[in-house]
Structure formats: C-alpha cells, structure tokens
Amino acid sequence: MKKIIAILVLVGLLGYAFWQYSIDQKREVVGIEIGNTAPDFELPLIDKDGEMISLSSLKGKKVVVNFWASWCKPCREEMPEIQKYYETRNDDVEVLAINMTASEVKVENAKNFIDGKGYTFPILLDEKNRASSDYEVLGLPVTFFINSDGTLNDFIRGQMDLKMMKQYINKLD
C-alpha cells in the first residue's frame, strides 16, 4: 500500500511540475535583459498638446529609445548625432528621445533646448519617471535598441556617435 501511495505522489508531483513548466513557457518575459520584451510605455510628446506615443504602437518597427536630460552634457553632445541619423533613417526605424523630465529644474529647460537646436525627432516627456524606472536608467545618456518584435536587442550606457548608432541599428531584426 505504501508503494502505491508513493507512486501516486510521485506521479502527482511530476504532473504538477510539467504543468508549471508549460505555464512558465507561455509567459512573456519583460525587462531590460537582452532578449526580453522591452517594457512598454505611453508618454506625451514634448511639443504636442496631449499627443501620446507608446512603444507598443510601434511594434513591427525597429526602435531606438534614448534617455536624456537638458542638464546632461554628454546628452546634449550626442543629440546632433541622433538628428543626423533621424534625417537619413529608413521608414522601418523609429527614434524616440525620452526626457527624464522629473530630473529637470523645469520642463521649459528641455523645451527651450530642443527648440533652440531645431531637433525634429520625437521627444517624449517622462514626467513621473515611470519609463526610466522600468528601463532601470541610473545614468545618462542611455540608449536602448529594440527589435521589430519588441524585444531588447542591445543598449549603450554613455554617449554615442553616429557610427556607433548605425552599428547597433544594423544588428536589429
């Protein structure tokens, strides 16, 4: 009788383990690890009254997400490189620059910087630091490269130039 009970318990445990494994395989892994689905966000454009952009709305496109602030010197220095890429990019690549608005003295600082330089790529405002928290942004600038299926391909912590940007974008699926 003890053997039968032991066998039933073992079969039950194996069945439970298999069921748990199959559920885990169906879950989508989200986070900043390469290969995971990039965390979604929906943020307002800096120069549009209430117009929002979400990462999920860009699925099917390769996406470059750059976190920056107007007080960050390396951020300001890489912005012309981002603009150069943006002006010559293919339609299957989107470039988004997310201003860490909560770190700005006032939002107008970011707006004045962008307006003064004439940048035309989409600038989003992360006023509550939700996106920067989800992406675990600790230092600036940091740029994430997202495949067309929404998975994180790679990222750069620190300033980048046009050549680096193109190299990372060329690796996107």
N, C-alpha and C positions, 0 to 999 in steps of 0.2 A: 504494500500500500504506500509506503514511504517513497519507493522508487517512482510510482505513478505520479504522486504529488510533486516530486522533484522534477520529473519530466514535464509535467503541465506548467509548473512555474517557469522552467527554462524556456519552453515554447512561448509562453506568455511574454516573458522578458524580451526574447528575440523578436517577436511580433511587434511589441511596443517600440523597440529600438529601430526596426525597419520603418515603421510608421513615422516616427520622429525624424528620421533621416530624410524621408521623402518630403515632409513638410519643410524642413530646412532648405532643401534644394530648390523649392519654389519661391522662397523669399528673395526679394531684390535687396542686394547689399548696397547701402547708400553711405557715402563718406568720402573723405579726401584721399583714401588709398587708391593708388593707380589700379585701374580695372573696375573699381566700384562705380556705381551710378553717381554722378555729380549731384550734390544737394540742389534741389530746386529753390528758386527764389522768385519773387514778384516785387519789383521796385519801380518807383516813379522816375521818369526821365527828368533831367535837370531843367530843361528849357521848355517843357510841355506841361500845360496845366492839367495835372492829374493823369496823363497818359502813362500806362504801366507796361513794363516788359517782364515776361517771365522766361526763365531758362527753358522750361518745358514747351513753350510756344515755338522754340527754335529747333526742336527735335527734327532730325533729318539734315541739319546743317552742322558743319564744324564750327565750334565756338571758342573764341579767346576771351577769357574773363580776367581783367586786370584790376586789382585793388590798389587805390592810390589816395593821397590827400594833398591839398594845395601847399601845406607847410613842409612836405617831404621833398627835399632837393633831388634825390635820385628819381622820384616820381616825375617831377617837373622836367628833368633832363631826358627821360625816355618818352615823354608824350609826343615830341616831334617824330620819333621813330614809329610810334603807333599810328600817327596820322599818315605818314608816308605809306605804310602798309595798307591802311584803310582805303586810301585813294586808288590803289592798284590791285586790290584783292579780287578774287573770284566771287561770284554770287553764292557759291556754296559755303562761304566762310563768313561768320558774323563776328564782329569785335565789340565787346562791351567793356566800358571802364566804370567800375563801381567806386564812387567816392565814399570814403569812410566818414560820413557826414557828422557822426557823433563826436569825432575827434577834431573837427574844425571849430574854430572860435565862433564863427557864424557861417551859415550856408552861403551867404553872399561872397565870401572869400573864394569858394570853389567856383561859383558862377562867374565872378569877375575874372578869375584866372582863365577859365575856358573861353569866355567871350573875348578877352584881350588877345588870346593866341589864335582864335578862329578855328578851333578844332571842330570837326564835323562828325566824328564817330559818336555813337550813343554813349552818353554819360548818365549813369543811374545814381540815385541817392540812397545810401544805406543809413537812414536816419536813426534807426534803433539798433544798429549793429547786428541784425539777425543774420544777414548773409555772411558777413565777416566772421561771425561766431561759428556758423555752420561749416565754413571753409577753414576754420582754425587759423585765421590770419593774426599773426603776432607781430610781424614787422612789415614794413612797406619799402618798396613795392613788392607785390607777389602776383604772378600771372599763372592762370590755370588754362590748360589746353584740353578741350572736351571733344571727343569723337562725335560723329553724327548720330550715333545710337544713344548718346547721353552719358557715356562712360568717361571717366577721367583718364586721359592718356599720359599726361605729364604736367609738371609745373616748374616754375623758376622762382626762387626767392632771391630778390635783389633786382638791380637794374638790368635791362636787356637792350640790345640794339636791333636794328632791322634784320641783320644777318641771322642772329640767334632766333628771332621771332619766326623768320621764314623756315629755318631748320626744324623747329618744333612743330610748326603748322604742317610742313610736308610729311611729318610722321602720323598725322591724323587720318583716321579711317572715315 
